[in-house]
């Protein structure tokens, strides 16, 4: 069912760009054959997700129905809930790590390199009263600080940073995801 909703989303995206898209274009954009798209369209019409209308004797027009839109909305809602839950889990892990470091006398967190979730590190530092700093991945490791290697570092940078005591943020996050 999940791949059906993904295909429905693909059809909706195509129709948004090209309201009179042909079955051939729908198939191309979904990465499937015309025959398979034909079967998918029939299934979606039966489910009430898609509506067909005749433009002329040789051309059909496709439209996502309110039921189809509802199905896509439910998928978006589920995705958002899962994303927020994961962000909260990551945040809890980072807060715990910063709190542990603070209890060991480390009152500064240094992020080496770039990170998509830098905002979580900044939030943890603000919440716990720890100084936050950023440095380039090739800069010297700061002694006495909680040093974190951002997930955007290259393999060689990550290797150098972790060998010198930095925590690999990506490994920390992956451990959290596997809990």
C-alpha positions in Angstrom: 0.0 0.0 0.0 2.9 2.4 0.8 4.3 2.1 -2.8 0.8 2.8 -4.1 0.6 6.0 -2.1 4.1 6.9 -3.4 2.9 6.3 -6.9 -0.2 8.4 -6.2 2.0 11.2 -4.9 4.1 10.9 -8.1 0.9 11.2 -10.3 -0.3 14.2 -8.2 3.1 15.9 -8.6 3.0 15.3 -12.4 -0.6 16.6 -12.7 0.4 19.7 -10.7 3.1 20.5 -13.3 1.2 19.2 -16.3 -2.6 19.1 -15.7 -3.3 17.4 -19.0 -0.5 14.9 -18.7 -0.7 11.8 -20.8 -0.6 8.3 -19.5 2.8 8.0 -21.2 4.1 11.1 -19.2 2.6 9.7 -15.9 4.4 6.4 -16.6 7.7 8.0 -17.4 7.7 10.2 -14.3 6.8 7.2 -12.2 9.5 5.1 -13.8 7.2 2.4 -15.0 5.8 1.0 -18.3 2.7 2.4 -19.9 1.0 -1.0 -19.4 1.8 -1.0 -15.6 0.6 2.6 -15.3 -2.6 1.7 -17.1 -3.2 -1.1 -14.4 -2.2 1.3 -11.6 -4.7 3.9 -12.9 -7.5 1.4 -13.1 -6.7 0.3 -9.5 -6.7 3.9 -8.3 -10.0 4.6 -10.0 -11.5 1.5 -8.3 -10.2 2.8 -4.9 -11.7 6.2 -5.6 -8.3 7.9 -5.5 -8.3 9.0 -9.2 -10.9 10.2 -11.6 -10.9 10.0 -15.4 -12.6 12.4 -17.7 -12.7 12.5 -21.5 -11.1 15.6 -23.0 -12.0 14.4 -26.5 -12.4 11.1 -28.2 -8.7 10.2 -28.0 -7.6 12.0 -24.8 -8.3 11.3 -21.2 -7.7 13.7 -18.3 -6.8 12.6 -14.8 -7.6 14.2 -11.5 -6.8 13.2 -7.9 -10.1 12.8 -6.0 -10.8 14.1 -2.5 -10.4 10.5 -1.3 -6.9 10.4 -3.0 -6.0 13.8 -1.5 -7.1 12.4 1.9 -4.8 9.4 1.4 -1.8 11.7 0.6 -2.6 13.9 3.6 -2.6 10.9 5.9 0.8 9.9 4.5 2.2 13.4 5.0 0.8 13.4 8.6 2.4 10.1 9.4 5.7 11.2 7.9 5.7 14.4 9.9 4.8 12.6 13.2 7.7 10.1 12.6 10.1 12.9 11.8 9.2 14.9 14.9 9.5 11.8 17.1 12.9 11.1 15.7 14.0 14.7 16.2 12.9 14.5 19.8 14.8 11.3 20.3 17.9 12.9 18.8 17.5 15.9 21.0 17.2 13.8 24.1 20.4 11.9 23.2 22.3 15.1 22.6 21.0 16.7 25.8 22.1 13.6 27.7 25.6 13.7 26.1 26.1 17.4 26.8 24.8 17.0 30.3 27.2 14.1 31.0 30.1 16.1 29.6 29.1 19.1 31.8 29.0 16.9 34.9 32.6 15.9 34.0 33.6 19.5 34.0 33.3 20.3 30.3 31.6 23.7 29.9 32.1 24.1 26.2 31.0 22.1 23.1 32.9 22.6 19.9 31.3 21.4 16.6 34.0 20.6 14.0 32.7 20.9 10.4 29.1 21.2 9.3 26.0 19.6 10.6 22.3 19.6 9.5 21.3 19.3 13.2 23.5 22.0 14.6 20.4 23.6 16.0 19.9 20.6 18.3 23.5 21.1 19.6 22.9 24.8 20.1 19.7 24.2 21.9 21.3 21.6 24.2 24.1 24.1 25.0 21.6 26.9 25.7 19.4 24.7 27.9 22.3 23.4 30.0 24.4 26.6 30.1 27.3 25.3 28.0 29.2 27.5 25.6 28.8 26.5 22.0 31.5 27.1 19.3 32.1 26.1 15.7 35.4 25.3 14.1 36.5 24.1 10.7 37.1 20.4 10.4 40.8 20.9 9.9 41.4 23.0 13.0 43.2 21.8 16.1 41.1 19.9 18.6 40.3 22.0 21.7 41.3 20.4 25.0 38.9 20.3 27.8 35.8 20.7 25.6 33.2 18.3 24.4 34.3 18.0 20.7 31.8 16.8 18.1 32.6 16.0 14.5 29.7 17.1 12.2 28.2 14.6 9.8 29.2 16.7 6.8 32.9 16.0 7.4 34.8 14.0 4.8 35.9 10.5 5.8 39.5 11.6 6.3 38.4 14.6 8.5 36.1 12.3 10.5 39.0 9.8 11.0 41.4 12.5 12.2 38.8 14.1 14.5 37.6 10.8 16.1 41.2 9.6 16.5 41.8 12.8 18.5 38.9 12.4 20.8 35.9 13.9 19.0 32.6 12.2 19.0 31.3 11.3 15.5 27.8 13.0 15.5 26.6 10.6 12.8 27.5 7.5 14.9 25.8 9.1 17.9 22.6 9.6 15.9 22.7 6.1 14.4 23.0 4.6 17.9 19.9 6.6 18.9 18.0 5.5 15.8 18.8 1.8 16.6 17.6 2.1 20.2 
